[in-house]
Amino acid sequence: MGKWFETVAEAQRRAKRRLPKGVYGALVAGSEKGLTAADNLAAFDELGFAPHSAGLANDKQMATTVMGQELSLPVMISPTGVQAVHPDGEVAVARAAAARGTAMGLSSMASKPMEEVVAANPKTFFQLYWVGDRDTMAAKVERAKRAGAAGLIATLDWSFSYGRDWGSPFIPEKINFEAMYRYAPQVALKPSWLWSFAKTGAIPDLTVPNMVATPGDTAPTFFGAYGQWMQSPMPTWEDVAWLRNLWPEAPFMLKGIMRVDDAKRAIDAGATAISVSNHGGNNLDGTPASIRALPAVAEAVGDQIEVLLDGGIRRGSDVAKALALGARAVMIGRAYLWGLAANGQAGVENVLDLLRDGLGSAMVGLGHPSITEFSKDDLVIPAGFERHLGEDSAHSPGTAAGAPTQQEKPAPR
Ligand SMILES: Cc1cc2nc3c(=O)[nH]c(=O)nc-3n(C[C@H](O)[C@H](O)[C@H](O)COP(=O)(O)O)c2cc1C
C-alpha cells in the first residue's frame, strides 16, 4: 500500500488502524451524545451545488490573506491540543503548512514549544485559553511576541463538558509504568505507532510546554494545566478587549463564535478575525453545526472583520460551500490530525493537497476562476438550513433586517 491517500476518509481509516484506541478516540472526540460533532458533518452534506455545463473556469486563483498572512489556499490549520499522534507533532504540521503555503494555529495545549513551531513556519498564530489571571495571560502573550508568532487566537468557548456517551478514552497523566500497563493491550496491537516514537528515542510526551511563560521552564502535564484552567474565572468581554490590547500591532482572532451578537462584540473588542466554530463539537452538545450559523454571522458583520469557519471540513467541496456562505477561509482540525497519524508531515501535506484539488474542482464546475466569486447562488440550500443565533442590534450596520432570531426558529440543534 502506498502512503498517499486519495480522501480524508481514507486518512481517517489509516489513523484508526495505526493509533492505539485511546489516542484515536481522543482525536474523534465530540462531547456528550455527539450531536454537534455529527451535525458539523451532516450539514455540509445537506448543501448541494448548482454547476454550469459550459464556460467552466480555467484559472484557479485560490490565494488569499488571513490576519495579514498570505495563504496559497483558503485553508488554515486549526489549533489542536497534545498531538501524541506522531513524534514530530506540531512541528511536522507546521512544516507541512509552510510547504503548502499556509498558516497554522498552535494550541496552548500543544506538545511542542512555540519557538520550534514558529521556526518551522513563521505564519504561526499562538492560541490562548484563559488560564490563570491577567498577569499569567500577559506573560504568555509576551512569550508569543518574543517567539515571533504572527498573532494570537483566543479560544474562550470551552465549557468543560466531559461526559461522552461512547466513553472517554483513557489519557494518562504521564507516560509512566502505570500508564504503560493500562495502555499496554492497546499499544501492543499497534506496534508501528510505538515504533515511530521508539525510533526517536522518546516516549509520547504529555506535557504542555506552552503553558509556561519562559521557554524551557518545567512544563505542566496536560491534566495539571487542565486543572489550573478549570479553576480560573471565566473571562468577560472586558477581559477579551484587555487581552486584545496587550499586543495591539498583531492580529487577533476570537475563535468559537456562533452568535451574531457575539460576532459584534468581537468587533467591539478590537478583534481582527473570528472563527465561526463550535470547537469541532467538543463543547456544549446540541449547538448547531457551525456552517449553519455562518451565513447570519457573515451577513451581520459584513467586511468589519475577517470571518473564518471551522468544523466539519473534510473535502475541498466543503471549503467551497463555506466560502459561498461568506467565509474568507476555513480552518481544519481532525482532517490534518488524521493525515498526521497516517503519514506524518507528508500526510498533512496530502490532506492540504486534497482540499486544494477538491476546491479546484468546485471552481471549475461552478465557473469561478477566483475564490472571491463564490456566492450563495452556487449552492442548493434546503429550507430551514440556516440558524440565526443571537440578537441583531438595531444600530449595527449590515444587519439582516427582520431576520428571525433563534427563538422563532423551529427547534434548532
Ligand atoms: C483532538 C482535538 C483537540 C483540539 N484542541 C483544541 C485546542 O487546543 N485549542 C482550540 O482552540 N481548539 C481545539 N480543537 C478544536 C479545533 O481547533 C477545531 O475547532 C475543530 O477541530 C474543527 O472541527 P473539525 O475537527 O471537524 O475540523 C481541538 C479539536 C480536536 C478534534
The ligand as an SDF file (V2000), in Angstrom:
LIG
                    3D

 31 33  0  0  0  0  0  0  0  0999 V2000
   -8.4340   16.4310   19.3100 C   0  0  0  0  0  0  0  0  0  0  0  0
   -8.8060   17.8840   19.2280 C   0  0  0  0  0  0  0  0  0  0  0  0
   -8.1320   18.8190   20.0210 C   0  0  0  0  0  0  0  0  0  0  0  0
   -8.4600   20.1780   19.9380 C   0  0  0  0  0  0  0  0  0  0  0  0
   -7.7580   21.0790   20.6920 N   0  0  0  0  0  0  0  0  0  0  0  0
   -8.0050   22.4130   20.5520 C   0  0  0  0  0  0  0  0  0  0  0  0
   -7.1940   23.3640   21.2260 C   0  0  0  0  0  0  0  0  0  0  0  0
   -6.2880   23.0260   21.9740 O   0  0  0  0  0  0  0  0  0  0  0  0
   -7.4820   24.6770   21.0160 N   0  0  0  0  0  0  0  0  0  0  0  0
   -8.5060   25.0930   20.2120 C   0  0  0  0  0  0  0  0  0  0  0  0
   -8.7180   26.2990   20.0510 O   0  0  0  0  0  0  0  0  0  0  0  0
   -9.2690   24.2010   19.5480 N   0  0  0  0  0  0  0  0  0  0  0  0
   -9.0350   22.8790   19.6970 C   0  0  0  0  0  0  0  0  0  0  0  0
   -9.7850   21.9730   18.9900 N   0  0  0  0  0  0  0  0  0  0  0  0
  -10.8070   22.4620   18.0610 C   0  0  0  0  0  0  0  0  0  0  0  0
  -10.2130   22.7100   16.6690 C   0  0  0  0  0  0  0  0  0  0  0  0
   -9.3410   23.8070   16.6460 O   0  0  0  0  0  0  0  0  0  0  0  0
  -11.3080   22.9870   15.6360 C   0  0  0  0  0  0  0  0  0  0  0  0
  -12.1510   23.9910   16.1360 O   0  0  0  0  0  0  0  0  0  0  0  0
  -12.1280   21.7560   15.2950 C   0  0  0  0  0  0  0  0  0  0  0  0
  -11.3410   20.5860   15.3210 O   0  0  0  0  0  0  0  0  0  0  0  0
  -12.7320   21.9240   13.9130 C   0  0  0  0  0  0  0  0  0  0  0  0
  -13.5360   20.8470   13.5780 O   0  0  0  0  0  0  0  0  0  0  0  0
  -13.0320   19.6370   12.6450 P   0  0  0  0  0  0  0  0  0  0  0  0
  -12.1850   18.7760   13.5230 O   0  0  0  0  0  0  0  0  0  0  0  0
  -14.2970   18.9880   12.2540 O   0  0  0  0  0  0  0  0  0  0  0  0
  -12.2470   20.2210   11.5070 O   0  0  0  0  0  0  0  0  0  0  0  0
   -9.4940   20.6000   19.0650 C   0  0  0  0  0  0  0  0  0  0  0  0
  -10.1660   19.6630   18.2770 C   0  0  0  0  0  0  0  0  0  0  0  0
   -9.8360   18.3250   18.3440 C   0  0  0  0  0  0  0  0  0  0  0  0
  -10.5590   17.3450   17.4610 C   0  0  0  0  0  0  0  0  0  0  0  0
  1  2  1  0
  2  3  1  0
  2 30  2  0
  3  4  2  0
  4  5  1  0
  4 28  1  0
  5  6  2  0
  6  7  1  0
  6 13  1  0
  7  8  2  0
  7  9  1  0
  9 10  1  0
 10 11  2  0
 10 12  1  0
 12 13  2  0
 13 14  1  0
 14 15  1  0
 14 28  1  0
 15 16  1  0
 16 17  1  0
 16 18  1  0
 18 19  1  0
 18 20  1  0
 20 21  1  0
 20 22  1  0
 22 23  1  0
 23 24  1  0
 24 25  2  0
 24 26  1  0
 24 27  1  0
 28 29  2  0
 29 30  1  0
 30 31  1  0
M  END
$$$$
